[in-house]
């Protein structure tokens, strides 16, 4: 599970070249998708190798390992299942271990120097040759606890407008931001189409961000419909729902 597209493309090519068919690759933010895409108690092991540490305090919300991560693993891991973190940042390993200890549902081992592992990343091999230190933290689930899901059920993807908005009203939307507690939606671009309008939107739930498109089309009765674009729909989150609701209010 990774975010950069180029990493996934390279991994896919290498897996195909060596004939591996027992691997699935997923593009997305593991902090959220791990909880959403796996049912309670279904995983035996989760391995995380050298996540971006985000060392500055103002970027702390982007760190993968923390209280939310411990809650997620307490849900998706089977009893006795484990999580293993390998990092080249000692403070990050300490912070990760502390998060699992604070949760209380894990037996935590480390940080400690990694023992012989079955495989190493490319950079890990290079760092090992340079004599750089790495650390490992292991957390074994002893007390499973279901976690609240992040994505919302039953998306309402259609909103009604009294008329198709005029040019001035639509152009005025570009750059507009809607904010509520923990969520932000911004209108990035506005496009004219044959059937109406197309909006490019950015929705952020805390630090989980998505780019998606919404379309406004005229109905036969003279009213208009605001709806998510069919291709590449976003994950249905509070920010996406909030953005569509605020656009409906603004354009009505």
C-alpha positions as CSV (number, residue, x, y, z in Angstrom):
1,X,0.0,0.0,0.0
2,X,1.7,3.2,-1.2
3,X,0.9,6.7,-2.3
4,X,3.4,7.6,-5.1
5,X,2.2,6.2,-8.4
6,X,5.7,5.7,-9.7
7,X,6.4,3.3,-6.8
8,X,3.4,1.2,-7.7
9,X,4.2,1.1,-11.4
10,X,7.8,-0.1,-10.7
11,X,6.6,-2.7,-8.2
12,X,4.0,-4.0,-10.7
13,X,6.6,-4.4,-13.4
14,X,9.0,-6.2,-11.1
15,X,6.3,-8.6,-9.9
16,X,5.2,-9.4,-13.4
17,X,8.8,-10.0,-14.4
18,X,9.4,-12.5,-11.7
19,X,6.0,-14.2,-12.1
20,X,4.6,-13.4,-8.7
21,X,0.8,-13.8,-8.6
22,X,0.1,-13.7,-4.8
23,X,0.6,-10.0,-4.4
24,X,-1.9,-7.2,-4.5
25,X,-0.8,-3.5,-4.7
26,X,-3.0,-0.7,-3.5
27,X,-2.6,3.0,-4.0
28,X,-3.7,5.0,-1.1
29,X,-3.1,6.4,2.4
30,X,-2.6,3.4,4.7
31,X,-3.7,5.4,7.8
32,X,-7.2,5.4,6.5
33,X,-7.5,2.6,3.9
34,X,-6.2,-0.2,6.1
35,X,-9.1,0.4,8.5
36,X,-11.7,0.8,5.7
37,X,-10.7,-2.1,3.4
38,X,-10.2,-4.9,5.8
39,X,-12.7,-6.4,8.2
40,X,-12.2,-6.8,11.9
41,X,-9.7,-9.6,12.9
42,X,-8.7,-10.6,9.3
43,X,-5.0,-9.8,9.2
44,X,-2.1,-11.8,10.6
45,X,0.7,-9.3,10.1
46,X,1.2,-5.7,9.0
47,X,4.7,-4.6,8.0
48,X,5.7,-1.0,7.6
49,X,9.2,-0.1,6.2
50,X,10.7,3.3,6.5
51,X,7.6,5.5,6.5
52,X,8.2,9.2,5.9
53,X,8.8,10.5,9.4
54,X,7.5,14.1,9.0
55,X,10.0,15.4,11.7
56,X,8.6,18.9,12.1
57,X,6.0,19.4,14.8
58,X,3.6,21.2,12.5
59,X,3.6,18.2,10.2
60,X,3.0,15.7,13.0
61,X,-0.6,15.0,11.8
62,X,0.9,13.4,8.7
63,X,2.8,10.7,10.6
64,X,1.4,7.2,10.0
65,X,2.1,5.6,13.4
66,X,0.2,7.2,16.3
67,X,-3.0,6.7,18.4
68,X,-5.2,6.3,15.3
69,X,-2.9,3.7,13.8
70,X,-2.9,1.7,17.0
71,X,-6.8,1.8,17.1
72,X,-6.8,0.6,13.4
73,X,-4.5,-2.3,14.1
74,X,-6.5,-3.3,17.2
75,X,-9.4,-3.7,14.9
76,X,-8.0,-5.4,11.7
77,X,-5.4,-7.7,13.3
78,X,-6.5,-11.1,14.5
79,X,-5.8,-11.9,18.2
80,X,-2.1,-12.6,18.4
81,X,-1.4,-10.9,15.1
82,X,1.4,-8.4,14.8
83,X,2.7,-5.2,13.5
84,X,6.3,-4.5,12.6
85,X,7.9,-1.1,12.0
86,X,11.4,-0.6,10.6
87,X,12.8,2.9,10.5
88,X,16.1,4.8,10.3
89,X,14.8,7.4,12.8
90,X,15.3,6.5,16.4
91,X,12.9,9.1,17.8
92,X,10.2,7.8,15.4
93,X,10.6,4.3,16.7
94,X,10.3,5.6,20.3
95,X,7.2,7.5,19.4
96,X,5.6,4.5,17.7
97,X,6.3,2.2,20.7
98,X,4.8,4.8,23.1
99,X,1.6,5.0,21.0
100,X,1.1,1.2,21.3
101,X,1.9,1.2,25.0
102,X,-0.6,4.0,25.6
103,X,-3.3,2.1,23.7
104,X,-2.8,-0.8,26.1
105,X,-4.0,-3.6,23.8
106,X,-0.5,-4.6,22.6
107,X,2.6,-6.4,23.8
108,X,5.3,-4.0,22.6
109,X,8.9,-5.0,21.8
110,X,11.5,-2.4,21.0
111,X,12.8,-0.2,19.7
112,X,15.7,-2.5,19.1
113,X,18.2,-3.2,16.3
114,X,16.6,-5.3,13.6
115,X,17.6,-9.0,13.6
116,X,18.1,-10.9,10.4
117,X,15.2,-10.1,8.1
118,X,14.1,-12.1,5.1
119,X,14.4,-9.1,2.8
120,X,15.8,-5.6,2.9
121,X,14.7,-2.5,0.9
122,X,17.1,-1.0,-1.6
123,X,17.9,1.9,0.7
124,X,18.2,-0.3,3.7
125,X,20.9,-2.3,2.0
126,X,22.7,0.9,1.1
127,X,22.4,2.3,4.7
128,X,23.7,-1.0,6.1
129,X,26.8,-0.8,3.9
130,X,27.3,2.7,5.2
131,X,27.0,1.6,8.8
132,X,23.8,3.6,9.5
133,X,21.6,2.5,12.3
134,X,18.0,1.3,11.9
135,X,15.4,0.4,14.5
136,X,12.5,-2.1,14.8
137,X,9.3,-2.0,16.8
138,X,7.0,-4.9,17.1
139,X,3.5,-4.8,18.6
140,X,1.5,-8.0,19.2
141,X,-2.3,-7.6,19.6
142,X,-3.4,-9.0,23.0
143,X,-6.8,-7.2,23.3
144,X,-8.8,-6.8,20.1
145,X,-11.1,-3.7,20.0
146,X,-13.3,-2.8,17.0
147,X,-12.7,0.8,15.7
148,X,-15.1,3.3,14.3
149,X,-15.0,3.4,10.5
150,X,-13.8,6.6,8.8
151,X,-15.7,6.5,5.5
152,X,-19.5,7.1,5.5
153,X,-22.1,4.6,4.3
154,X,-24.8,5.1,1.7
155,X,-23.5,8.1,-0.3
156,X,-26.2,10.6,-1.4
157,X,-24.6,11.7,-4.7
158,X,-27.4,13.9,-6.2
159,X,-28.4,17.4,-5.1
160,X,-31.1,19.5,-6.7
161,X,-30.8,23.1,-7.8
162,X,-33.7,25.4,-8.9
163,X,-32.0,26.3,-12.2
164,X,-28.7,25.8,-14.0
165,X,-26.4,28.4,-12.6
166,X,-25.3,31.3,-14.7
167,X,-21.7,32.0,-15.9
168,X,-21.0,34.7,-13.3
169,X,-22.2,32.5,-10.4
170,X,-20.1,29.6,-11.5
171,X,-16.9,31.5,-12.2
172,X,-17.2,33.1,-8.7
173,X,-16.9,29.6,-7.2
174,X,-13.2,29.2,-8.3
175,X,-10.9,29.3,-5.3
176,X,-13.8,29.3,-2.8
177,X,-13.2,27.3,0.4
178,X,-15.8,25.7,2.7
179,X,-14.6,24.9,6.2
180,X,-16.2,23.0,9.1
181,X,-14.6,21.3,12.1
182,X,-11.9,19.0,10.8
183,X,-12.9,19.3,7.1
184,X,-12.1,21.7,4.3
185,X,-13.3,21.7,0.7
186,X,-11.9,24.0,-2.0
187,X,-13.1,24.6,-5.6
188,X,-10.0,24.3,-7.6
189,X,-11.3,24.8,-11.2
190,X,-14.5,25.4,-13.0
191,X,-15.1,24.1,-16.5
192,X,-18.0,24.8,-19.0
193,X,-19.4,21.6,-20.6
194,X,-22.0,20.9,-23.3
195,X,-24.5,19.8,-20.7
196,X,-23.6,22.3,-18.0
197,X,-20.6,22.6,-15.6
198,X,-17.8,20.5,-14.3
199,X,-16.1,21.4,-11.0
200,X,-12.7,20.1,-9.8
201,X,-12.7,19.9,-6.0
202,X,-10.3,19.2,-3.2
203,X,-11.7,17.7,0.0
204,X,-9.6,17.2,3.1
205,X,-10.7,15.3,6.2
206,X,-8.0,16.1,8.7
207,X,-4.9,15.1,6.6
208,X,-6.7,12.7,4.2
209,X,-7.1,14.7,1.0
210,X,-8.9,13.7,-2.3
211,X,-9.3,15.4,-5.6
212,X,-12.6,14.7,-7.3
213,X,-15.1,16.1,-9.8
214,X,-18.7,17.1,-9.6
215,X,-21.0,17.9,-12.5
216,X,-24.0,20.2,-12.8
217,X,-26.4,19.4,-15.5
218,X,-29.8,20.8,-16.6
219,X,-32.9,18.7,-16.3
220,X,-35.8,18.5,-18.7
221,X,-38.0,20.4,-16.2
222,X,-35.6,23.4,-16.1
223,X,-34.1,22.5,-12.8
224,X,-30.5,21.3,-12.4
225,X,-28.7,18.4,-10.8
226,X,-25.4,18.6,-8.9
227,X,-23.8,15.1,-8.8
228,X,-20.5,13.4,-8.4
229,X,-18.8,12.6,-11.7
230,X,-19.1,8.9,-12.5
231,X,-15.5,8.3,-13.4
232,X,-13.0,8.3,-10.4
233,X,-15.5,8.8,-7.6
234,X,-13.9,9.8,-4.3
235,X,-14.1,7.8,-1.1
236,X,-17.3,8.9,0.6
237,X,-16.1,11.0,3.6
238,X,-17.6,13.8,5.7
239,X,-15.6,16.4,3.7
240,X,-17.0,15.2,0.4
241,X,-20.5,15.2,1.7
242,X,-20.0,18.6,3.3
243,X,-18.7,20.1,0.1
244,X,-21.6,18.9,-2.0
245,X,-24.1,20.2,0.6
246,X,-22.4,23.6,0.7
247,X,-22.3,23.9,-3.1
248,X,-26.0,23.2,-3.1
249,X,-26.7,25.9,-0.6
250,X,-24.4,28.4,-2.4
251,X,-26.0,27.8,-5.9
252,X,-29.6,27.6,-4.7
